[in-house]
Amino acid sequence: MVRASRGVDYAEFVQGLPKAELHIHIEGSLEPEMMWKLAERNGTSLPYESVDAIRQAYDFTCLQDFLDLYYAGMQVLEEERDFFELADAYFQRAERDNVRRVECFFDPQAHVARGVPLAHVMDGLSRAARKARERGVRVSFIVCFLRHLSEREAFRILEEAMPYRSEFIGVGLDSSELGNPPSKFERVFAAARDEGLRLTAHAGEEGPPSYIWEALDVLGVERIDHGNRALEDAALVSRLRRDQVPLTVCPLSNLKLAVVEDLAGHPLKRMLDLGLLVTVNSDDPAYFGGYVNANFTRVANALDLTPSDLTALADNSFVAAFRD
């Protein structure tokens, strides 16, 4: 049971809040046990001797350290049922956390490049989404472009994904941020906008505030994923507050990747006090030590948040969602 000095039972309070999760990479919900099971089933070689060895590898010093393991881990995802089981396990967990809506990132380029047919990815994820909807969790998918690859390759995966247009609502931008500014993808985001897709991008996690400006003004995104470093630029803060641009913040991810030294120094409370439309999410929960409720409770305890703060964060998640 998690309690702060004000006597709030954060775990119980957060559990009672309906919420949306807007920043979750489905491949980042691949728990070590499932990784091991799928590797054995598909005959995939892993550089680990056991599930415990996989867990011990989850010791990162920066975003790139994590990405190296993240891409290695997804090698076990090959068949339609692999993607179904991965997504179904996360959606069941989200339901237990009282998540009513999920807007879920996935990285098709990372699978297609390994020779996995896009149909396996889409069919498995879509089947899991239908099952989740039957249980009352509304699910939408967002195709992410890998920013360490070229814009030409992003165009290629967008074209390949279009036959599945009914299965996803938007595009995003993820992977290695430094040295890969949003402006690198200006034309493919314009093409996605012309197709009626919603737009979001990772910016301001490790990259500078200028990346957030680019995501807004060059790509035309509606939402910023992470956005921590926006607070370094007063004019940017004013812009985000004026336009109520959502920020999908991920506290445990920030801690695990050393974006913040400890949760007591996390900028979430300051963001709220500045009037920013900030939300709480889990990012890659299998790798970062907690799903969405754990992110809420741990940062609430560290920052001594009030019930009103927590309610505002949950409300913000629905305001920020790409709802029709």
N, C-alpha and C positions, 0 to 999 in steps of 0.2 A: 504494500500500500504506500503510495507516494503522497507525502504531505509537505506543505511549505509552512513558513512561519505564520502565515495568516490562517492556518488551520483548514485549508481547502483540501479535500481528498481529490487530487487532480485526476487520478486514474478513473475514479467513478464518474466524476463530472465530465471528463472528455468522452468516456464511453457513451454517455447519454446524449452527446451532441451529434445530430445528423451532420454529415460533412461530405464534401466532394474532394477527390484527390486529382490534382491537375498536373502533377510532375512525378510520374512513375514510369521507369523504363522496364518493360516486361521482362527483358533479358536480365535485368538487375534484380529480379525476384527469384533467380535460380539458386535455391538453397544448396549447400554442399551435399546433402543427402540425395537430392534429385539429380545433381550433377553426376554423382557417383553411379546412381541407378541407371541413368540414361547412357553413360559411358559403357557400362557393362552390357546393356541391352543392344547398343549399336556397334559394339566392338571398337570404341574410340579410345585411343591411348591418352592417358592423362599423366602429367609429370608429378603425380602425388601417389603415395602408397596407401592412403586411407582417407576417410571423411575428415578425421581429425587433422590430417596433414593439410587438407584443403583449407580448413578453418584457420590454421596457423599461418597460412599464406596471406590472410586478410590483414596485412600490416602495411599500410601505405604511408608515404611521406608527401605525395602530391597526386594531382589528377592523373598524370601519365602512368604512375605506378599502378593505380587502380585500373586504368584502361587496358594495360597489358594483360592483367589477369581476367578482366571482363571479356575481352575478345578471345582469350584462350578458353575460358569456361564455356562460351557458347558453341564451341566446336562439337559438343555433344548433342546439339539440336539438329536433327536431320529429317525426321519423318513428320507427317501431319500430326500424329498422336503426340509427339514430343512437344510441339507448340501448344496443342490443346491442353496437355497435362500441366505445362508450365503456367499458362494463363489461368486455367481453372483453379489451380492451387492459390494463385494470388487473389482471384476474385472471391474465393471462399474466405480468405483471410480478411479482405476488405469488408465483406459483409459482416464478419464478426466484429470489426472495428466501427460498425455503424456508418460505413461509407455508402452513400446512396447514389453517387455518380462518380465514374472514373473516366478520365481522358488519358489514354494510355499511349505512351511513346513505344515505337519499335523501330529496329534498325535493319530494314530489308537488304541494304547493300552488303552488310556483314555476312548475310546468309547466302545470297545469290553468288557472291564472290567465291564461296566455298563449293559451289555446284549444287546448292539446295534449291530446288524449283520454288519460285515465288508462290506457286499454288499451295505447296505444303505449308508455308508460313501463313498465308491468308486463310486457308481453309481451317487450319487448326485454331488460330486466334478467333476467327469468326464463330466457330462452333462453341468455343468457351464463352464468348460474349453472349450468344443466344441463351446458353444455360444460365448465365448470370442474370440476364434480364428476366428469365422465368422466376428467379428468386427475388426480384425487386431491385436489383442493382443496374442502373443505366450505364452502359459502356459505350464509349467511342474510341476510335484509334487515330493516332497522329503519326504519319510517316516522317521519320527523321532522316535528314541528309547528314552524312558523316563529313564534318568540315575539314578533316585532314586529307580528304580526297578532292578531286577537281569538280568544278561546276558542271563540266561536261558529263561526268559520271552521275551527278545529281539529276541532270536532265534525263539521263538514260533510265534511272530507276523510277522517276516520276512517270515517264512514258509507259514503262512496264507495269506500273501499278494502276494506271488509269482504268483498265478493264474491271478492277475491283473498287471503283470509285464509290460505290454504295457502302463499302465496308470501312471507309475512313473519312474523317471530317476536315483534316488539315495537314499541314506540313510543319516540321520544326527543324532545328539545327543543333547538333550535339557533337560530341567527341572533343578532340584536343583544341582548346580555345586559343591559347597563345600562338601568335603567328598566323592565325586563320580568321581574319576579321569578317564580320557579317557581309561587308560589301563585296566580298569574293563571290557571293551567291545572289547578287542583285537580280540577274535576269531569270534565274530559275524560280525565285520567289514571285517575280512578276507573272511568270507563266502560271504558277499555282494559283495566284490571285485571280487570273483570268478564268480559271476553271471553277471559281467559286469556293476555293478551299480557304479555311481559316489559317492564320499565320502566327507562329510563335518562334522564339529563338533563345537558346542559351546565351547569356551575355553577362559580363560583370561578375563572374565567379572567380576566375583567375585573370581574365582579361580586364583592361582598364575601362573607365567610364565611357571613353570614346566608342567602345564597342556597343554600348547600350544606345548611344546616340545613333550609330549606324543602323542598328537593328530597327530603331523607330523610324528614322528618316530615309534610309536607303532601302531597307527591305519592306518597311511599312507594316511591321508586326503589330499585333493587337495585345500581346502579352510578352513579358520578359521572364525567362526561366533563370532563377537565382537572382541576379541583380544586386548582390551585396555591395559592390563597389560604387553603386550609384551615390551612396552617402558621401563620397569624396568630392562631389560636384554639386554645389548649391543650386546652380541653374537647372541641372538635371533633376534634382529633387523637386524643384518647383514645377517642372514640366510633368513629371510623373504624378504629382499631387493634383495639378490642375486637370489633367486628362484622365485621372484615375486609371492609369495603366497598371494592370495587375502584375505583381511580382510573386512567382511561385518559389518560395524560400524552402530550403531543406536543411534544418538545423543539424541533424546527426551526420549527414553527408559533409556539411561544412566542418564539423568537428573531426571526422575521420580523415578528411583530405587536408587538414591543417589550414583551412581557410580562416578559421578562428582557433585560438589557442585553447579556449575552454568555452563551455556554453554560457558561463556567466558574462562573457564578453561578446556574446552574439548580438547583432544589431536589430533583432526582431522587435524588441520593445521600442527602441528608438524609431524604427520605421512606423510602428503603430502611432506613436505620439506625434510623428510628423504628418499624419493623415494620409499615409500611403496605403494603397489597396493591396495589402500583403496577405499571403496565404501560407499554410504549413503543409508540407508534403514529405514523402519518404525517399524519392529519387531512385536509389538502387538498394532497397532495404535488406536484401540478403547479404550484401557486402558491407553495409554501413551500420548494422546493429539495431535496426528497429523499423517497424512499419509505421503507419501514420499516427496511430494513437501513442506509440512510444515517442515519436518526435514531439507531439503536443505535450505529453506529460513531463518529459525530461527538460525541455526548454522552459516550460512553465515553472518547474521547480527551481531551475537555475536563475530565472529572471524574476521570480516571485510574481507571476502574472495574476491578475484578478479574474474572477469568473466572467466579468464583462469583457476583458481582453480576449479570453478564450472563445466566448460567444461571438465576438466580432470577427475573430479569425475564421470560425466555422461559417458564419454568414458570408464573409468575403469569398469563400471558396465557391459558393453558388453564384454570387454576383460575377465572379471572374470566369465562370465556365462558359464554354462555347455552346450555349443552349440555342435551340431554335425557338 
